[in-house]
Amino acid sequence: MTAQNIDEVKFCLRCGTPLIKAMRFGRLRLVCPSCRWIFFSDPKVAVAALILESGKVLLVRRAYNPQRGLWTLPAGFMDADEDPIRTVERECLEETGLPVRVTGLLDVLHGREHPRGAHILIVYRAELIKDDSEMIPSIQPGDDADQVGFFSVDTLPPLAFGTTKKILAKL
């Protein structure tokens, strides 16, 4: 069940009674007519990293739909028990093979761009963790990315999401 579509929830999670729609707390919500449990649709949260190196931005190409073949910032969904900063560092490593360190919060955006997408996107500035030689570690696309690259802001590839465009417009 996702937070995007409350119609996916049909039965009370406590007693199994079919849910009905009723006004609760100022909006139409799913309610159990038997035990009075109320379904609150919680937002999905994702994190993304803006990583600049020598004036170029790190992007990943999506290997799967939605927006397969288009480019975005390294990003992913948070698990309920994860710290957002650790999540963005994990996602960068999974999608690019590059270890990063978060250096600050850039923006928090809201809105859903596709049915399985996030309602809240937390975007961090991050930097690559380099070895003593100051060389960029080897890039390895992985997870749900099939390509990774650094791009000049003036010559960006086709971008997947409006949120990515909003963030890159700040550069």
N, C-alpha and C positions, 0 to 999 in steps of 0.2 A: 504494500500500500504506500502510495506517495502522498505528499502534502499537496500536490498540484490538483488532484481530482478527488474531491470529497465524495463524489458519486461512486467511487470504488469501494467505499465502506458501506456495507449493507446491513450488518448485524452488530448488536451490542457486544463489545469486547469483554464485558463482565458477565452477562447472563444469556447472550445469544438471541435475544428478541430482535425482530426486524426494527430498524431505526426509522424514525419519521423526521421530517423537517419542521422546525418550530423556531419562533423568535426567542432567542436567549442572548442576553448581554448585548442587545442592540443590533443583532444580525441573525439571519437565517442560519441555523446550525442543525446538525444531525443529533437527535435526542432519542434516548430509549424511553418508550412510554411505560415500561414495566419498572425499571429500577432508577430511572431519571438520570442516568449517566449521559454526559454531553461530550460529543466528539469535537475536539479543538484541533484544527489542521495546523500543525507546526511547520514553520518554513524549513526548507532545505538550505543549508549553508555551504558555500564553496569558497575556496581561497585561490588566489592567483599571485604570481610573482612577476614584477617588472625588473628585468635584469639588463643592465646596459654594460657593454664592454667595448671600449674604443669607439664610442659614439654609435654603436649598433645595438639593436634590441634583440633579445633571444626569443624566438617563436618556435612553436611546435605545430606540425601538420596533423590534423585529426585523421586517425585511421578508421574511425567508425562514424556512423550517423548518430546524431544529426550533424550536418555540415561536414561530412567526410570529404577530405581533400582540401579543406580550407585551413587557414592558419589562425592560431590564437596564442595567448600567453600560456606558459606552463601553469596548469590549474587542476583542481579536483575537489571532490566532496570531502567534507569533514565527517568523521565518525563521531558519535555522540560523546565519547570519552576522550577525544583528542583536543589538544591545544592548537589553536589556529596557526601559530607560528611553526610548530613542529609539523603540522599538516602540509603547509606550503613547502617546507624544506623536503619532506618526504616525497611530495608530488613532483617536485623538480628533479630529484634524484631518479625516481621511477620513469619519468617521461624523457629525460635528457641524458641521464648518466652523470650529471654534474652536481657536485655538492655545493650548496649555497648557504649563506648566512643572511638572515633578515636584518635589514638596517633601519627599517621604519615602516609605519603605516602610510599608505598613499591615499586610499579612498575606500569607501564602503558604498556599494551600489545596490539597488534593489530592482526587482522586476524579473520576470521569467521569459526567456527567449525561446524555449522549446519545452515540450511536455515533461521531460525528465530533468529539466534544468533547475538551477538554484533560484531561490527567491532572494537570497542575500549573497553578494559576492564581496569578500574582503580582499583588497588588493594591497600587497606589500611591496616595498622596494627591497631588493636583495642583491647580494654580490656573490660572485664565484669565490669559492674557497680554493686558493691556489697552493701549490707546494712551494718549497723554498726557492725553486728556480723561477717562480712567478709565471709559469706556463699554464695555459688554460688546459684543464684536464680533457681527456678524450670524450667527445660527444657520442652518445649511444642512444638512439631513439628506442623507446620501450613503452610498455603499458598500452595506452590508447593513442600513442603518437607513432607515426611511421617515418617522419623526417623531423630534423631539428636544424635550425640555422640562425645565424646572426644576420640582421637586415638593417640597412640604413632606413631611417624614418622616411626618407624621400623616395625610396623604392621598395615599398612593402608588397608582399605577395597578397593574394585575395584573402581577406580576413573573414573569420567565421561568425563573429558575434558583434553586436552593437556595443556591448560593454568593452570589448577589446578596442574597438575604434575610439570610444570615449577616453579610455586610459591613454592610448597612444597619441591622441590629439593634445594631451597635456604636455607632450615633449617639445 
